[in-house]
Amino acid sequence: MKINELKPIIENQLWDNLMKQNDGVFYRGEASSGKGTGLGALGKGVYLTWTEGMAKAFAQHVGGEVKKYRVKPGLKMADAQGKDMIEIKKTMGFEPWEFSNDPMYTGIVTMGLKEKGYDGAVSDKEADGIVIFDPANIEEVE
């Protein structure tokens, strides 16, 4: 295997490990209106985290509750620090570590990642978490 073939495998390890470790179940702090919180750093969609404690912090922030969701297996997820995300940010004049909570930024990141075939994005930081672009790719579990 060549080095350039190995890079996508390494980038997908975080997502694959999180899916396996959590059996596809993730948490979301939601307000009573059903809206969650997310900075928009990874794009527009449903933000989840892999730790219940982080979801509780978000729920307290919006005066809501923690809900569990199962993510469909087989999704293609962009790495928040991967080359595709960095490339999209660069077109907007952002460094790899920068982001904006401006809806235009969020929309461009989402559109760019979708054009590259991604279903969402994942960060190695539990506060940034995971974003799933299409809500049909998650299901609430009790």
N, C-alpha and C positions, 0 to 999 in steps of 0.2 A: 504494500500500500504506500502510495506517495504521500508526502507531507501535506500537500494541498487537498488531498482526499480525506485526511485525518482531521482537519480543522472543523468541518461540520459535525463530525462525530463527537468531538470534545465539547463543542458548543451545546449539543443536545443532551449531554450527560446530566447537567443540572436538572433540566426538566424531567428527563427519564427517571432520575433518582428521586425527585420530589413525588412524581406520580406513584412510583413503586412504594416509597416510604409511607405515603399517606393513603395508599390504596385508592387513589384518584379523588379523595375527599379533601376539600379545602374550606376555609372559613371566610366569612364576610361580616363586617360590622355594618348594620343597616339601620336607618331611621325608620320610624313607624310608617313613613310614606313609601318605603321600599327602596329609597335611594341610599346608595352607599357613599363612601368617601374615597377619593382617589385624587392624587395630584395631577393626573394626566401625563405623568412622565413617560409612561410606556405606550400611550395612545388612548383611544376612546373605546370604552367597553365596560365589562363587569370586572371590577378589581377584587381579587381574592388574596388571601395569605395562607401560609401553611401552618401558622401557629394560632391557636385559639386565643392566647394572651394578646397578640397584636390586634386581632379582630375585636376583642373586648375593649381595647383602648380606643379604637375607631368608633365602636358602638357608643361608648360613653361620651365621646366628642359630639355625636349627633343625637344623643338621648334615645338611643334605640336598643337593638338586641343583636346577638350573634346568631347567624344562620350558617348551616353547613350545605355545601354544594358538592355534587359529584361532577367531575369534568370528564367528558367523553375521551376515551383513549384514542391515540393515533393522531392527535392534533400536531401541527407543525408550529413550533413556538420559536420566536426570535429571541436571542440572547440580548439582554439590555446593553451589554458591552461588546456585542458581536459586530462583525464588519458591516452587516446590512444596516443595523441601527445607526452605527457611526456614520455611514455614508449618507443616510437620510438627514441626520442632524447637521452634517457638514453643508448640505445644500441650503440649509436655513441659516448658516453662520454660527452654529453651536459647536462647542468642543464636546468630546465624548461624554464627559461628566456633567454637562450642563443640560438644563431643560427649562421649559416655561409652562406655567399653568394657563396660558392663553389658549382659548379654544382653537385658534388657527394652527398653533403648534401641534396640539393634540390631533387635529384632523389630518394634517400633513403626515405625521408619523404613522397614523392608522392607514391612510391611503397608500403610503409608500410600502409599508409592510404587507398589506393585502396584495398589492401588485406583485410582490415577490413571493406570494403564495403562503404567507403566514396566517395562522388562525389567532394569534395573540403574541404576547411577549412575556418574558420572565426575567426577573432580577434576582441576584443572589442576596439581596437585602430584603428581609421579611417585611419591612415597612413599605417598600416599593411594591413588593409582592409580584403578582401575576395579573395580567389583563387578558381576558377572553373577549375578542371582538364581537362575536355573535352569541347572544344569550341562548340560542338554541343548542349550543355546545355544552351547556351546564344544566343540571337538574337539582332542585332542592331536595335534600334528604333529611329525614327526621331522626 
